[in-house]
Amino acid sequence: MSNKEPTGNNNLNIWEQVKETDIRFTKESDFNGRRQTSINGTYMVMKATEVFGPIGKGWGYEIIEERTDNGKVVMIDGEIQGHEVVHTIRLKLWYMQDGERCSVEHFGHTPFITWSFKYKNFSTDMDAPKKSLTDAVKKCLSMLGFSADIFLGQFEDAEYIQEITEKSIARHEDSKDEQIAARRKELSDWFKEQLELLKEIQKVG
């Protein structure tokens, strides 16, 4: 389980543990002229593992439905060239809480076949199923509070960004200090073992 202290309201225990996003695992992009913050999918899997345990044991998912849907009609000079296609997954994510198996469902979508007006042809994204799966997992986890600060729009607040950036830096530095301390202890123990071994050799000699 996470080391963060739970709140008095048991209904928000998971939410409070996972609501803050480590800014190192986010990426800013422009979507139709609107700034958008995306979250690294593997980071969210790591956070789920931190809270629930290994995937397949403490949590996991089942694909309930997978399909492709026709999207926008592509027309050139009044003639239909075809349709763009969207890949969709409906996913059930399950997790263990207080010995009970709980679940939540959501959808993941990815453009599968798209039309390029620049090159006048259709292109296929063969990674669409993988992207839809990642999208669905992230959406399911978001309903439990994972990276709630992003979905609540807090990443649009400059002061909040500064606050969590400072927290991320502090956690990273603490982690580095712990690694250095552990390495020093490891070397110290190794030297002690070598000294004891040398003493034993000298006794035999």
C-alpha positions as CSV (number, residue, x, y, z in Angstrom):
1,M,0.0,0.0,0.0
2,S,1.0,3.6,-0.4
3,N,2.7,5.3,2.5
4,K,0.3,8.3,2.3
5,E,-2.0,8.6,5.3
6,P,-5.7,7.8,4.6
7,T,-8.4,10.3,5.4
8,G,-11.1,9.8,7.9
9,N,-13.6,9.2,5.1
10,N,-13.0,5.6,4.0
11,N,-14.7,6.2,0.7
12,L,-11.9,8.5,-0.3
13,N,-9.0,6.3,0.9
14,I,-7.9,5.3,-2.6
15,W,-8.6,8.7,-4.1
16,E,-6.4,10.5,-1.5
17,Q,-3.5,8.1,-2.1
18,V,-3.4,8.5,-5.9
19,K,-4.9,12.0,-6.7
20,E,-1.6,13.7,-7.2
21,T,0.4,13.1,-10.5
22,D,4.2,13.1,-10.6
23,I,4.8,15.8,-13.2
24,R,7.8,13.8,-14.6
25,F,5.4,11.4,-16.2
26,T,3.2,13.9,-18.0
27,K,3.4,15.5,-21.4
28,E,1.9,18.7,-22.7
29,S,0.4,18.7,-26.2
30,D,-1.8,20.8,-28.4
31,F,-5.2,19.3,-29.4
32,N,-7.2,21.4,-31.8
33,G,-5.7,24.6,-30.4
34,R,-6.3,23.5,-26.8
35,R,-3.5,22.6,-24.4
36,Q,-3.8,19.1,-23.1
37,T,-1.9,17.2,-20.4
38,S,-1.4,13.5,-21.1
39,I,-0.3,10.9,-18.5
40,N,2.2,8.1,-19.2
41,G,0.2,4.8,-19.2
42,T,3.0,2.8,-17.5
43,Y,3.2,5.4,-14.7
44,M,-0.5,4.8,-13.9
45,V,0.0,1.0,-14.0
46,M,2.9,1.5,-11.5
47,K,0.7,3.6,-9.2
48,A,-2.1,0.9,-9.4
49,T,0.5,-1.8,-8.5
50,E,1.7,0.4,-5.6
51,V,-1.8,0.6,-4.2
52,F,-3.4,-2.8,-5.1
53,G,-0.4,-5.1,-5.6
54,P,0.9,-6.9,-8.7
55,I,-1.4,-6.9,-11.8
56,G,-3.2,-10.2,-12.1
57,K,-3.3,-10.6,-8.3
58,G,-4.3,-7.3,-6.7
59,W,-5.9,-5.9,-9.8
60,G,-6.4,-6.5,-13.5
61,Y,-8.8,-6.1,-16.4
62,E,-11.0,-7.9,-18.9
63,I,-11.9,-6.7,-22.4
64,I,-15.7,-6.9,-22.5
65,E,-16.1,-5.6,-26.1
66,E,-13.8,-4.7,-29.0
67,R,-15.0,-3.2,-32.2
68,T,-14.4,-0.7,-35.1
69,D,-16.8,2.0,-36.0
70,N,-17.1,4.1,-39.1
71,G,-16.2,7.7,-38.5
72,K,-16.1,10.8,-40.7
73,V,-17.1,10.4,-44.3
74,V,-14.2,11.4,-46.7
75,M,-15.4,13.2,-49.8
76,I,-13.4,14.7,-52.7
77,D,-15.0,16.6,-55.5
78,G,-18.4,15.4,-54.3
79,E,-17.4,11.7,-54.4
80,I,-17.2,9.5,-51.3
81,Q,-13.7,8.1,-50.9
82,G,-14.6,6.1,-47.8
83,H,-14.8,6.4,-44.0
84,E,-12.3,7.0,-41.3
85,V,-12.5,4.2,-38.7
86,V,-12.2,4.4,-34.9
87,H,-11.1,1.4,-32.8
88,T,-13.0,1.0,-29.5
89,I,-12.5,-1.2,-26.5
90,R,-14.9,-1.6,-23.5
91,L,-12.9,-2.7,-20.6
92,K,-13.7,-3.9,-17.0
93,L,-11.0,-3.1,-14.5
94,W,-11.1,-5.1,-11.3
95,Y,-9.2,-4.5,-8.0
96,M,-9.1,-6.0,-4.5
97,Q,-10.2,-3.9,-1.6
98,D,-10.7,-5.2,2.0
99,G,-10.8,-8.8,0.5
100,E,-13.5,-7.9,-1.9
101,R,-13.2,-7.9,-5.7
102,C,-14.5,-4.6,-7.1
103,S,-14.7,-3.4,-10.7
104,V,-15.3,-0.4,-12.9
105,E,-15.9,-0.1,-16.6
106,H,-15.0,2.4,-19.3
107,F,-14.2,2.8,-23.0
108,G,-10.9,3.4,-24.9
109,H,-10.9,4.9,-28.4
110,T,-8.2,5.4,-31.0
111,P,-8.3,6.5,-34.7
112,F,-7.6,3.3,-36.6
113,I,-7.9,4.4,-40.3
114,T,-7.5,8.1,-41.0
115,W,-7.5,10.2,-44.2
116,S,-4.6,12.5,-45.1
117,F,-5.7,15.5,-47.2
118,K,-2.0,16.3,-47.7
119,Y,-1.1,13.0,-49.3
120,K,-4.7,12.1,-50.5
121,N,-4.7,8.6,-49.0
122,F,-5.8,6.5,-46.0
123,S,-3.4,5.4,-43.4
124,T,-3.8,2.6,-40.8
125,D,-2.4,2.7,-37.3
126,M,-1.5,-0.9,-36.4
127,D,-1.0,0.1,-32.8
128,A,-4.6,1.3,-32.4
129,P,-5.7,-1.7,-30.3
130,K,-2.8,-1.2,-27.9
131,K,-3.5,2.5,-27.6
132,S,-7.3,1.9,-27.0
133,L,-6.4,-0.6,-24.3
134,T,-4.1,2.0,-22.6
135,D,-6.8,4.6,-22.9
136,A,-9.4,2.4,-21.3
137,V,-7.2,1.4,-18.4
138,K,-6.3,5.0,-17.7
139,K,-9.9,6.1,-17.8
140,C,-11.0,3.3,-15.5
141,L,-8.2,4.2,-13.0
142,S,-9.2,7.9,-13.3
143,M,-12.6,7.0,-11.9
144,L,-10.9,5.7,-8.8
145,G,-9.0,9.0,-8.4
146,F,-5.8,8.2,-10.1
147,S,-4.3,11.5,-11.4
148,A,-7.4,13.3,-10.4
149,D,-5.5,16.6,-10.3
150,I,-5.2,16.4,-14.1
151,F,-8.9,15.4,-14.7
152,L,-10.1,18.1,-12.3
153,G,-8.2,20.8,-14.3
154,Q,-5.6,21.6,-11.6
155,F,-2.8,21.3,-14.2
156,E,-4.2,24.5,-15.7
157,D,-3.2,26.4,-12.5
158,A,0.4,27.6,-12.6
159,E,0.7,27.7,-8.8
160,Y,-0.4,24.1,-8.5
161,I,2.1,23.1,-11.2
162,Q,4.9,24.8,-9.2
163,E,3.7,23.1,-6.0
164,I,3.7,19.5,-7.3
165,T,7.0,20.2,-9.2
166,E,8.7,21.0,-5.9
167,K,7.2,17.9,-4.3
168,S,8.4,15.8,-7.2
169,I,11.9,17.2,-6.9
170,A,11.9,16.6,-3.2
171,R,10.8,13.0,-3.5
172,H,13.4,12.4,-6.2
173,E,16.1,13.8,-4.0
174,D,15.0,11.7,-1.0
175,S,15.1,8.6,-3.2
176,K,18.6,9.4,-4.4
177,D,19.7,9.9,-0.8
178,E,18.2,6.6,0.2
179,Q,20.0,4.9,-2.7
180,I,23.3,6.5,-1.8
181,A,22.9,5.4,1.9
182,A,22.0,1.9,0.9
183,R,25.1,1.7,-1.4
184,R,27.4,3.0,1.3
185,K,26.0,0.4,3.8
186,E,26.5,-2.3,1.1
187,L,30.2,-1.3,0.6
188,S,30.8,-1.0,4.4
189,D,29.4,-4.5,4.9
190,W,31.6,-5.8,2.1
191,F,34.7,-4.3,3.6
192,K,33.9,-5.8,7.0
193,E,33.5,-9.2,5.4
194,Q,36.9,-8.8,3.6
195,L,38.6,-7.8,6.9
196,E,37.1,-10.8,8.7
197,L,38.2,-13.1,5.9
198,L,41.8,-11.6,6.0
199,K,41.9,-12.2,9.8
200,E,40.9,-15.8,9.3
201,I,43.6,-16.3,6.6
202,Q,46.3,-14.7,8.9
203,K,45.3,-17.1,11.7
204,V,45.7,-20.1,9.5
205,G,49.0,-18.8,8.3
